[in-house]
Amino acid sequence: MSNETYNGWTNYETWRVNLEMLDGMTPEDFGFQLYNTDADSLADMVNDLKMNLEEHVWEIVGQDAKGFALDLAESFLARVDWEEIAEHMVSDYAAEVA
């Protein structure tokens, strides 16, 4: 496995999903509110948010993809670093509300 990144992201899949499916969204779009900016609170938000991000994207893909296209989408999404996207989203959100 390569240690190369793609446009500053872990890999192409992570960059592309963030760009095409999650760009402009905030934790608030997934029902999260930031009440405390301590490290533990932010880490908890990242952990919960990454699961919500993955579920959200799978719902979108599952609406349209069937057969071979779904197989390709599953392979592509399996390589997404959901935690990296959640960390990025929480970091941006924390900077905005601080």
GIGI-V449061 format. One record per residue. RES is the residue in three letters. PHI is phi in whole degrees, -180 to 180 (* if undefined). PSI is psi in degrees with one decimal (* if undefined). D_FIRST is the distance of its C-alpha to the first C-alpha in whole Angstrom. Layout:
# GIGI-V449061
RES_PHI_PSI_D_FIRST ; RES_PHI_PSI_D_FIRST
This chain:
# GIGI-V449061
MET_*_139.5_0 ; SER_-82_148.2_4 ; ASN_-95_8.5_7 ; GLU_-74_150.9_9 ; THR_-109_172.5_11 ; TYR_-130_114.2_14 ; ASN_49_37.4_17 ; GLY_87_-2.9_17 ; TRP_-103_164.1_15 ; THR_-52_-43.9_12 ; ASN_-159_174.4_11 ; TYR_-59_-42.9_13 ; GLU_-61_-43.1_14 ; THR_-65_-46.5_15 ; TRP_-59_-46.9_17 ; ARG_-68_-42.8_19 ; VAL_-64_-42.9_20 ; ASN_-62_-44.5_21 ; LEU_-68_-47.7_23 ; GLU_-88_-28.3_24 ; MET_-118_-18.5_25 ; LEU_-127_-4.9_26 ; ASP_-58_132.1_27 ; GLY_87_-8.0_30 ; MET_-84_154.3_30 ; THR_-126_168.5_31 ; PRO_-56_-29.1_31 ; GLU_-61_-32.0_35 ; ASP_-64_-18.0_34 ; PHE_-111_15.4_32 ; GLY_87_11.6_35 ; PHE_-96_142.5_34 ; GLN_-125_141.9_37 ; LEU_-98_110.9_36 ; TYR_-105_-19.7_39 ; ASN_-147_135.3_38 ; THR_-104_19.3_35 ; ASP_-72_159.2_34 ; ALA_-58_-39.9_31 ; ASP_-66_-41.2_31 ; SER_-65_-42.4_33 ; LEU_-66_-40.3_30 ; ALA_-65_-39.9_27 ; ASP_-63_-41.7_29 ; MET_-64_-43.1_29 ; VAL_-59_-46.4_25 ; ASN_-61_-45.0_25 ; ASP_-72_-40.0_28 ; LEU_-65_-39.3_27 ; LYS_-60_-36.1_23 ; MET_-68_-38.8_24 ; ASN_-67_-38.7_27 ; LEU_-62_-47.7_25 ; GLU_-62_-44.2_23 ; GLU_-62_-42.3_26 ; HIS_-60_-47.7_27 ; VAL_-66_-41.9_25 ; TRP_-62_-36.6_25 ; GLU_-62_-43.3_29 ; ILE_-64_-48.5_28 ; VAL_-64_-41.7_26 ; GLY_-65_-21.6_28 ; GLN_-71_-32.3_31 ; ASP_-113_-29.9_30 ; ALA_-87_137.8_28 ; LYS_-141_156.2_29 ; GLY_54_-128.0_28 ; PHE_-62_-39.3_25 ; ALA_-62_-39.3_24 ; LEU_-67_-39.7_24 ; ASP_-60_-44.2_21 ; LEU_-64_-43.2_19 ; ALA_-63_-41.3_20 ; GLU_-62_-43.1_19 ; SER_-64_-43.1_15 ; PHE_-64_-49.7_15 ; LEU_-69_-24.1_17 ; ALA_-65_-20.8_14 ; ARG_-96_-1.8_12 ; VAL_-73_135.2_14 ; ASP_-91_89.5_14 ; TRP_-63_-35.2_18 ; GLU_-65_-40.0_19 ; GLU_-62_-43.1_18 ; ILE_-64_-43.5_20 ; ALA_-63_-42.4_23 ; GLU_-61_-43.8_23 ; HIS_-62_-45.9_23 ; MET_-65_-44.1_26 ; VAL_-67_-40.9_28 ; SER_-61_-46.8_28 ; ASP_-62_-42.4_29 ; TYR_-64_-44.0_32 ; ALA_-63_-38.2_33 ; ALA_-67_-35.3_33 ; GLU_-69_-43.0_36 ; VAL_-89_-9.4_38 ; ALA_-74_*_38
